[in-house]
Amino acid sequence: MSKHKTTASGISIRWKLALYFGVFVAIVLIVTWLFQVYLLDTFYEDAKEDEMERSAELLSEYVESDQLPLEVYAHALRYSMSVSIYKTEGDTATLLVDRDAAGDIDAPENQETLASYYRMAYDNGGSYLGYFGIGGYEVKRVGFPDVFFGGSAELQREGIRMVHVRLVTGESGDRYMILLDSATQPMDSVARMLRTQFLWITTILLLCAAVMVFLLYRHISSPLVRMNEAAKRLAKGKYDTEFSGAGYLETRELAETLNYASHELSLLDGLQKELIANISHDLRTPLTMIKGYSEVMRDIPGENTPENMQVVIDETERLSALVNDILDLSRIRSGARVPEYEVLDLTAALDETMRRYDAFVRHRGYKISVNTDADAWVRADRGMLLQVLYNLINNAINYTGEDQSVTVTQRVSEGRVRISVADTGEGISQDQMPLIWDRYYKVDKVHRRAMIGTGLGLSIVKEILEVHGAAYGIDSTLGEGSVFWFELPTVPFDTKERGDEEETA
């Protein structure tokens, strides 16, 4: 027996986990740095713009209300900005309310500046937001998309003001201009603080990732290592090996699957040994008889009789039948023998099969009865189907009871035909029923030589019926006997006629 040794190559689970966690931590750090440091100024400006737009929207509801001074003061204090409300008439703007919570922004009184703000808002559909530097010149803000497409998020904020203008028409028809003015704050100190935090976050995440890799490796790898060692013992033929995969659902399911495979391999090994032993027995018996009778006819004058020669011929035929059955089983399982389908009269095929048992019934005393309720036509391989019938009947003859009774029944119902073969033998227990289709399996575990057949009949039946897609099974009661059955779909009458016409043509 040759030994096969394989050497696995690749990355271990430990290093793969470390790689995955390293990539995950790197992504987290990059995203954190991107949003908390690099884009800090951009998000700050977006937040300020949203605050101004919401304030202008709310204040527009109070321009003709007595609560306007209180609302102006509240918004200026809440958002640290200067709020000015003007009433506009023609080219002039009259200041109504002015509150400065920032402390260093005065409401503009220059009519040209106010007119400029008014025109920008008017041309922009009633509202305008912009950045203005020292001297009143407008500064273009670098937006969020520009950061990734050639722009810069750094805006020199010393002296830069954010101004929001909103034009409002009151219920009386008068027109008003809401002017919100806020100085932008440099974020350098905040960015430095966040960079320091970023270094601490990086260190903590790397330590956590290392601990997680270690813990996951222990909990995931340990069951796999144990199962690997158990699999090596199983490969050496130790079928009592138990697989343990405690810890995770997947490892437990894998362990259960391997335990099931170990159990099935144990059964298969036992069946294989039993198959070899039984075939050896069936080969040895006829070979012994052939050798014995041949030596008798050679050494003893007058023993060369037709009776002795017939024994040799019978045993030779038994050997030939055994070899043929083994070859048939092998060909069907390998796909070398495929069905040649035709539409055939199953009832007539059953009657033909039973006529061949007439001589056996007369000489051996067996009682084989056949019950059919209607003619049934099926699409199947004629030779294979006859082989199924022979093997099932032979099996029933070998295992029927003392009354030597076998009953073959055909029933047609709902487009299907069922053939059942019943004996009156000892029956089969429930736990042994799934095994009887295996090659050379013996229910009583004591090998006995079949009166008819070679002991491979039920295995051949199983393979043929599965090739045909037929349903099959067994019903058995201990002490009463067994019923083997199979079902095939019937062929409709018009299909049968077309098959007959094709054959005639």
Residue pairs with C-beta under 8 A, 6 or more apart in sequence:
11 19
12 221
13 217
13 220
13 221
13 224
14 213
14 217
14 221
17 213
17 216
17 217
17 220
18 209
18 210
18 213
21 209
21 212
21 213
22 209
24 209
25 205
25 206
25 209
28 205
29 198
29 201
29 202
29 205
32 198
32 201
33 198
35 43
36 194
36 197
36 198
37 191
37 194
37 195
37 198
38 147
38 153
39 144
39 147
39 153
40 187
40 190
40 191
40 194
41 153
41 154
41 155
41 187
41 191
42 142
42 143
42 144
42 147
42 153
44 184
44 185
44 187
45 141
45 155
45 162
45 184
46 144
48 162
48 182
48 184
49 129
49 162
49 164
51 79
52 79
52 81
52 129
52 162
52 164
52 180
52 182
53 127
53 129
53 164
55 75
55 79
55 81
55 83
55 164
55 180
56 127
56 164
56 166
56 178
56 180
57 166
58 71
58 75
59 68
59 71
59 72
59 75
59 83
59 85
59 166
59 178
60 166
60 168
60 176
60 178
62 68
62 71
63 85
63 168
63 170
63 176
63 178
64 170
64 171
64 172
64 174
65 71
68 85
68 96
68 97
69 97
69 99
72 83
72 85
72 97
72 98
72 99
73 83
73 99
73 101
75 81
75 83
76 82
76 83
76 99
76 100
76 101
76 102
77 99
77 101
78 101
79 101
79 182
80 101
80 102
80 182
81 101
81 102
81 105
81 180
81 181
81 182
82 98
82 99
82 100
82 101
82 102
82 105
82 106
82 107
82 180
82 181
82 182
83 97
83 98
83 99
83 100
83 178
83 179
83 180
83 181
84 95
84 97
84 98
84 99
84 107
84 108
84 178
84 179
84 180
84 181
85 95
85 96
85 97
85 98
85 176
85 177
85 178
85 179
86 93
86 94
86 95
86 96
86 114
86 176
86 177
86 178
86 179
87 93
87 94
87 96
87 174
87 175
87 176
87 177
88 94
88 118
88 167
88 175
88 176
88 177
89 175
91 111
91 115
92 111
93 111
93 114
93 115
93 118
93 177
95 107
95 109
96 176
98 107
100 106
100 107
102 181
102 182
102 183
104 183
105 161
105 181
105 182
105 183
107 179
107 181
108 114
108 117
108 179
113 136
114 177
114 179
117 128
117 163
117 165
117 177
117 179
118 165
118 167
118 177
120 128
120 130
120 165
121 127
121 128
121 165
121 166
121 167
121 177
122 167
126 166
126 167
127 164
127 165
127 166
127 167
128 164
128 165
129 162
129 163
129 164
129 165
130 138
130 162
130 163
131 138
131 139
131 140
131 141
131 155
131 160
131 161
131 162
131 163
131 184
132 138
132 139
132 160
132 161
132 163
133 139
133 159
133 160
133 161
134 159
139 155
139 160
141 155
142 151
142 152
142 153
142 154
142 155
143 151
145 151
146 152
147 153
155 184
157 184
157 185
157 186
157 187
158 186
160 183
160 184
161 181
161 182
161 183
161 184
162 181
162 182
162 183
162 184
163 179
163 180
163 181
164 178
164 179
164 180
165 177
165 178
165 179
165 180
166 177
166 178
166 180
167 175
167 176
167 177
167 178
168 175
168 176
168 177
168 178
169 175
169 176
170 176
219 247
219 248
220 247
220 248
220 251
222 247
223 244
223 245
223 246
223 247
223 248
223 251
223 255
224 251
226 243
226 244
226 245
227 243
227 244
227 245
227 251
227 254
227 255
227 258
230 241
230 242
230 243
230 244
230 258
231 241
231 243
231 258
233 241
234 241
234 258
234 262
234 265
237 269
239 262
239 263
239 265
239 266
239 269
240 262
240 266
241 262
242 259
242 262
243 254
243 255
243 256
243 258
243 259
243 262
244 255
245 251
245 252
245 253
245 254
245 255
245 256
246 252
267 435
271 435
271 438
271 439
271 440
271 441
274 440
274 441
274 442
275 439
275 440
277 447
278 440
278 442
278 447
278 455
279 322
279 326
279 440
281 447
281 449
282 318
282 322
282 449
282 454
282 455
283 319
283 322
285 315
285 449
286 315
286 316
286 318
286 319
287 315
287 319
289 311
289 312
289 315
290 312
290 315
290 316
293 308
293 311
293 312
294 312
296 303
296 308
297 303
297 304
297 305
297 308
297 309
318 454
321 453
321 454
322 454
322 455
322 456
325 453
325 454
325 456
325 457
325 460
326 456
328 337
328 387
328 460
329 439
329 456
329 459
329 460
329 463
330 336
331 337
332 460
332 463
332 464
332 467
333 463
338 467
339 380
339 381
339 384
339 467
339 468
340 381
340 383
341 379
341 380
341 381
342 379
342 380
342 381
342 382
342 499
343 377
343 378
343 379
343 491
343 495
343 496
343 499
343 500
344 377
344 378
344 379
344 380
344 382
344 385
345 375
345 376
345 377
346 376
346 377
346 378
346 380
346 385
346 410
346 417
346 419
346 488
347 372
347 374
347 375
347 376
347 410
348 375
349 382
349 385
349 386
349 389
350 370
350 372
350 389
350 408
350 410
350 419
351 370
352 386
353 386
353 389
353 390
353 393
354 368
354 370
354 408
357 366
357 368
357 393
360 366
360 397
360 452
361 367
361 368
364 404
365 404
366 397
366 400
366 404
366 405
366 406
367 403
367 404
367 405
367 406
368 393
368 397
368 405
368 406
368 407
368 408
369 405
369 406
369 407
369 408
370 408
370 409
370 410
371 407
371 408
371 409
371 410
372 409
372 410
373 410
373 411
373 412
374 412
376 410
376 412
376 417
376 490
377 490
377 491
377 493
377 496
378 385
378 417
378 488
378 489
378 490
378 491
379 489
379 491
380 468
380 488
381 464
381 468
384 464
384 467
384 468
385 464
385 468
387 460
387 461
387 464
388 460
388 461
388 464
388 465
388 486
389 419
390 457
391 453
391 457
391 458
391 460
391 461
392 419
392 421
392 457
392 461
392 484
393 406
393 408
393 421
394 450
394 452
394 453
394 457
395 421
395 423
395 453
395 457
395 458
395 484
396 406
396 421
396 422
396 423
396 482
396 484
397 406
397 423
397 451
397 452
398 450
398 451
398 452
398 453
399 423
399 425
399 426
399 482
400 406
400 423
400 424
400 425
400 481
401 423
401 424
401 425
401 426
401 481
403 424
405 423
405 424
406 421
406 422
406 423
407 421
407 422
408 419
408 420
408 421
408 422
409 418
409 419
409 420
409 421
409 422
410 417
410 418
410 419
411 417
411 418
411 420
412 418
412 490
415 489
415 490
416 487
416 488
416 489
416 490
417 487
417 488
417 489
417 490
418 485
418 486
418 487
419 485
419 486
419 487
420 483
420 484
420 485
421 483
421 484
421 485
422 481
422 482
422 483
422 484
423 481
423 482
424 480
424 481
425 481
425 482
426 443
426 444
426 478
426 479
426 481
427 476
427 477
427 478
427 479
427 480
427 481
427 482
428 436
428 443
428 474
428 476
428 478
428 482
429 478
432 443
433 474
433 476
435 441
436 443
436 458
436 474
437 458
437 459
437 461
437 462
438 459
439 456
439 459
440 455
440 456
440 459
441 458
442 448
458 484
461 472
461 484
461 486
462 472
465 471
465 472
465 486
468 488
470 486
470 487
470 488
471 486
471 487
472 484
472 485
472 486
472 487
473 484
473 485
473 486
474 482
474 483
474 484
474 485
475 482
475 483
475 485
476 482
476 483
491 499
